[in-house]
Amino acid sequence: MDKIVSLSRRRGFVFPSSEIYGGLGSTYDYGHYGVLLKNNIRSLWFEAMVQDRDDIVALDSAIILNPKVWEASGHVSGFTDPLVDCRTCKLRFRADQLEQSHCGRKPSKHPGEWKECDLTEARQFNLMFKTQVGALEDESSTAYLRPETAQGIFINFKNVLQLARRKPPFGIAQIGKSFRNEITPGNFLFRVREFEQMEMEYFVPPPDAERWYRYWIDQRFDWYLKYGLRENMLRKREHSAEERSHYSSGTTDIEYLYPIGWSELEGVANRGDFDLKQHTEHSGTKLEFVGDDGERYTPYVIEPAVSIERIFVAMLVDGYDEEVVADRDRTVLRLHPAIAPVKAAILPLIPRNGDMVEKARGLYDELRKRHIVEYDDGGQIGRRYRRQDEIGTPFAFTIDDQTLDDDTVTVRDRDSLAQERLPIGGVRAWLEEALERPWRTPKA
């Protein structure tokens, strides 16, 4: 994880937030390449969940909802973690995760194991961020930043059902920020207080719920394989009855082998009809499906839910590679070309050569109309290759002396390091085809 954090900082993927003021625990800002990588993850998820399907529609609900939403969903009373304080080191810990935490004075020990540890009794700590709506700060103005995007979908079920002309089975997909006041955030982006969720609620007839639950586990698992994660680094883990939420009849985590061990990448849950019935009861609005023949029922809900941050880290971890090439160390991100923040680099071999620069600039201007590409003329060509390797750029087009003679360029493949010559007029078509080719990591 330290190497991933170092690379992210060095190449401008991720920075600690508010760093010039000492930072703010487990909050991060995304630099240029981090933004591009997140955009690719987001768009590929949206493509798979909405664009490529006829049965799922999109939604963007508000971050701050009526506080009664969170009372109905159970978040006000039940969205809590057990918290203990240490009177000695003044740190806070989750009472149910002391074996994964480190004493503030004696890091080799767990909280409570050192002779000077003085832990308080456990108390419940609500994870929602409170805020105020309106000019007066009193109980009537209390609201919350949403801890999940799902509830915004449930309260819009009736709107979508009527206006989108859908009937079960159908889904509503949403991408947006969520906020959780985690007691013990950490492990880089793995657990943060502000994160971006991608959730889809799939509404189905109750008798079909188990089938669709299994379907979405497989669909989501296959999505990660498609975009380059190694199969031996992924697994499906079904929750035991003790682990599941009270409303869930089935929950499966798609786990990835992060540097911190096997941990949840994405969760798929059969939430039953709990959410729609809760909001029906608390709002007085019936959230149910009524068919043309008078059939009436409250749909069950299958929910695949993931944060972009968890995918972001998994992609960096899976793609990170080190090797020695020509007696020199090489660090490379072997990202799937569709995930890579930059698709191609255009490099004039001699930046001071005006003719090469003109050709390179022309090619760059042509390619940037369709793809995120980068023009790079800073330093020796080998150094520029290494720089592109570290941000995961799959292809590099070099304009050299031969280009000035016959209008061909050299294309270098990031993974194999193979090079070939192409007519400069055919580069755009070649890149389009190359980005569509099936890809499998050389690390597999």
N, C-alpha and C positions, 0 to 999 in steps of 0.2 A: 504493500500500500504506500510505503514511503516513496518508492520510485514513481508511482502513479501521481502522487501529490507533487513531487518535484517536477515531473514532466509537465503537468497541468499548469504549474506556475511559470516554468521556464518558457513554454511555448504559448502562453496566453489563453489557455482554456478556462482556467478558474483562478480567481483571486480571493483571499479573505476579505470580507466586506468591512468597510469603515476602517481599513488598516491604518491609515494615518492618525486615527484617534485610538489606536489600541485594539481595534476590532470589536466584534460582538459575537459571543460564542456560537459556533456552528451556523453562521450565516455567510453566504458566499456571493460574489459577483462573477458573472461570466464574461470573459473576454471574447474577442472576435471569433476565434475558432470554437470556443465553447458554445456560443450562440448558434453558429452554423451547424454544429453537431446536434444540438438540441432541436433545431428546426427540422433536421433530417429525420430524427427519431419521431418527432411529433407528426410530420407529414406522412411517414410510412405507416404509422399506427392508424392515422385517419384514413389513409388509402385503403388499408385492410379492413377497417371496421365500418366505413361509410361508403367511400367512393366505389369500391368493388362489389358492393352488396345492394340489393333492393329492399332489404328488410330492416335497415337501421338508418335513423335520421340523427341529425346533429342538434345540439342545444348548447347555449352559453348562459348559465344562470348567474345571479348576483352572488358576490362574495359575502355580503352582509344580508342575511335573511331575517324575517320576522323571528324574534326569539322564541315564539311559540313552536316554530319548526323543531327546534332543538329540545324543547320539552317533550314534544310528541315522539321524537325519535329515540328518546332516552339518553341523549348526550348530556343534558344538564345534571341528571341524577347519577348516571352510570359511566360516563366517559372519564374514568379516573385510573390513576396508578397509585400503588402504595408507596409512600415517601417516608424516608428517615433522614434526620440530620445528624451530623457528628458535631458534638459540642467542642471537640478538640481542634479539628482541622477546618471546621465551618463549611464543609462540603455537604451536598445533598446526594442521596442515592435512592434508586428504586429498591424497595425492600425485597422484591422478588428476584432481583438480579445482583445481589451482593457478591456472588461468586464470580461474576463477570466484571466487577469493579475493583478499583485499586485504592487503598488507603491514602489519604492526602499527605500524611507524614511518613508513611512506610509503604512505598509503592509495591514492594514485594509481597505485601499482605493484603488480604481482602478486608473491607470495612468490618470492624468488630473483632478482628483476629489479633490486633496488636494490643499490648497491655494498656496503652493510653487512649484507645478508642472509647468514646462515650456516645453511643447512639441513642437517639430518642425512640419512643414508641412509634410504630408505623401509623401514619394517618393518610387518608385518601386525598389525592391532589387532582383537581380537574384540569384536563389538558387543553381546554379551550381558552383562547385569548379573549378577554373581555374588552369591549370598547363602549363608547357612548354615542348615541344618535340624538342630534338636536342640541339646543342651546343649554339646557339644564342637565346637570349631572346628578341624577338620583336613580332610584330603582326602576322607575318607569322608562328611563332612557337607556337602560342596559341592553347591549346587543353583543353578538359574538362574531369573530372571524370564523368562517366555516372550517371545520376540521376535516371535511370530506366533501366531494362534489356530488355524491350520490343523492343526498336529500333534495337538492335543487331539481334533480330529475324526477323524483317521486312526486313532488308537489306540482309538477307540470305534466303529469301523466294524462290528465283529462284534456288539457290543451292540445297536446300532441296527438292523442287518439282521435280527436275531432278534426283537427286542421291538417294533419299529415295523411289522413285517409289510410290508416294502418289498422290492422287487427292482429292479435296474437297468433303466431309468434312474431314479435317485432322488437327492435331495440332502440334505445336512445343513448347516444354517445356524447361525452363531454370531456373537454380538456380545460383545466384551469388550476389556479393557485389554491392551495389549502394550507392551513396553519395549525400547528400543534405545539403547545408549550411543553416540549419534552423535558423530563427531569435530567436525563443523562444522554443528550445527543452526542454524536461523535462518529469516528471512523470515516472522516472526510465527508462525502456527500451522502453516505449511507443512511444516516439518521439526522435530519435537520429540522429546524422549526418552521421554515417556509419552503414548500416544495410544490411541484407541479404534477397534479394527478391526471391520469387518463383512465376514465372509467366508462363502462358501458353496462346499462341495465337492460337485460333481455327478458321481456314479458312473455310468459308462455302459459298455455292451459295447464292446470295443476297435474293432470295425469302424465304430461309429457316432460315434467321438470327434470327427472333423473336423466333422461336421454339427452336433453339439451345441456345439462350440467357436464356430462362426460364429453359431449361434443365440443364445448368451449374450452375445456382443459386441453384437449388435443389440438384445437385450432391455435391456441395461444402458444403452446409448446412448439409447434411446428413453425410459428412465426419467428421465434428466436433462432431456430436452426436455419431458416431461410436467409436470415441476415447475419450469419457467420459465427454465432456462438457455437463452441464445440459441444457435441452431444455428451461427451464424458464429463463436462463441467456443469451439466444440467440434470435435474431430477424432479420427479413429481412426488410430493409428500402429502398424503391425506391426513387431515387432523383427526385426532381421537375425539370421542364424544366429550371428554373433559376439556379439550382445548377449544372446541367450537363455541361461537356465540350462541346464546340461548335460542335465537330465532333461526339458526342455521341447521339444516338437515344434512349438509355436506359442505366441507371446505377443503380445498387442495391448494397447497403452495407449489408454484414452480420455483424451485430453489436453484441458486447458482453457487458454485464453489468460489466465493470471494476469498481474499487473503485472510479474512477473519473467520473463515470456515463456511460451511453450508448455511446460507441464509436466504430469506424470502426475496425473490425477484418480483414475482407477481402472484396475486391470490385470485382464485376463482371460487365463488361461493354460491350455494343454493340458499337464498335468503327467504324462501317461502313467500307467504303473503303478508309477512309481519309489517313491512313498511307501509304498504298501501292501506292496510287495515288501521294502523296507528294514526295515519293522517286523516283517514275517513272519520275515525272516532273523535279526534281532537278538533278537526276543522268543521265537521258537519257536512262536508262535501263527499259524495260517494265516488270513490276512485275504483271503478270496476268496468269490466267490458260487458256490453250488452249487444248481442248479435241480432241480425235482421229477423231471426226466427224467435226472438224473445229469450234466447239463451243468455244467462247472466252469471258471471262469476268474477271473483277477484283473482287476477293472474298471480302466478308464482314468478319470482325474479331470479335470474341467473346473472351473477355479477363478476366479470373479469375486471380487476382493478390493479393499477400499477402506477408508480411514480416515474417520471422521466429521469430523475436523479439515479434511481436504482439501475435503470437500463444504461445510463450514461457511464456509471462506474463499471458495470459488467462489460460493456464494449471496450473501455480502455484497458481493463485488466486482461480480457481475452485477447486483445490485439497487441498488447505490449510484447516486444521481442527484442532480444539482444543477440548479436552475432559478431564474428570477426570477418571482415572482408578486406582482402589485400593488406593484411597485417594491421588493420585499423578497426577499432571498435565501432559498431554500427547499432544504433537504437532505432527501431522502426515500429510504427503502429500499423499492424496488419488488419485494418478495418475493411469491412465489406465496402466496395465502391459506392453503393447507394447510401451508406452511413457516413463515409468520409466527408469531412467538412469542405475540403477543396478537391475537385475532381481531376484537375490537371494543372501542371505548372508549365509556363512558357518561359524558356531561358535562352537569352542570347549568349553564345559562348564567350564572346569578347564584348563586354558592355560598352567599351569605348568605340567600337566599330559602328559608325552611323548606319551603314547598310543593313547590318545584322539587327540592330535595334529597330529599324523601320519595319523589317520583315516580322520580327517578333511582336512588335506592337500591333501590326495588322492582324496577325493570327490571334493574338489576345483579344482584340476588339471583336473579331468574328465569333470566337468561342464563348465570350462572356454574355452574349445575347441569350444563350440557352442554358449555360451552366455556371456554377461558381468555379472560376479558374483564377490563377494568380500569376502575375508577371513578377519575375524575380531577377534582378541584375546586381545583387549585392554580394561581392566577394567571389572567391574562386568557385569554379563549377562544382567541384567535389563538395565544398561546404554547402552550396545551395541544394545539391541532391540530399545531403544529410538533413538539412533543415526541413525539406519536404517529406522525407521519410518519417521524421518525428511527429509531424502533424497528420500523417496517414495518407498523403496524396498518392493515389494509385498510379498515375502516369505523369511523365515529364517529357515535354517536347523541346528539343534543343535545336536552335538555329546556329549553324556553323558555316565554315568556308564553303562546304559543298552545297549548302543551301543557295549561296549566291551564284553558283554555277548552274545547278540543275533544278532548283526549286523543290528540293526534298529536305525533310527534317528527320532527325533521330528521335524515336520514341523509346523511352526507358520504362520498363515494368518494375514497379516497386518491389514486388514479391520475389520474382525470379531474377531480377537485374538484367534480363535479356533486353537487347536493343535491336531495332530494325529501322529501315529507312522507309519513309512514306512521302508521297507527293504532298506538298503543302496544301494544295487544293482539296485533297481528300481527307485531311485531318479531322474535320468536323464530322463527316460520316463515319470515320473509323472510331472516333470517341463515342459517338452515339451507340454504335454497335457494341463496343467494348463494355460500356456501362450496363448494357442489357444482358450480357453473358452471365450464365450461372457462375457463382464464385464459391470457392471453398478454401478456408484458411490453410496455408502450408503447415501450420502447427498441428493440424488434426492428426 
